[in-house]
């Protein structure tokens, strides 16, 4: 069996660490970019529509298979 070992910890000296942490160019997303959606309640009308759509899908499959 051939295996290659890769070290998980990378050792950096003080200069390399300072250079890497000197400037970070990234943008943090806040709530203004992705507004929260209003939570919709699952009502009996939603349940009725789910059942209606499932019935029509199964009916179409039965119709096409004959």
Secondary structure as UniProt FT lines:
FT   HELIX           14..20
FT   TURN            31..33
FT   HELIX           44..65
//
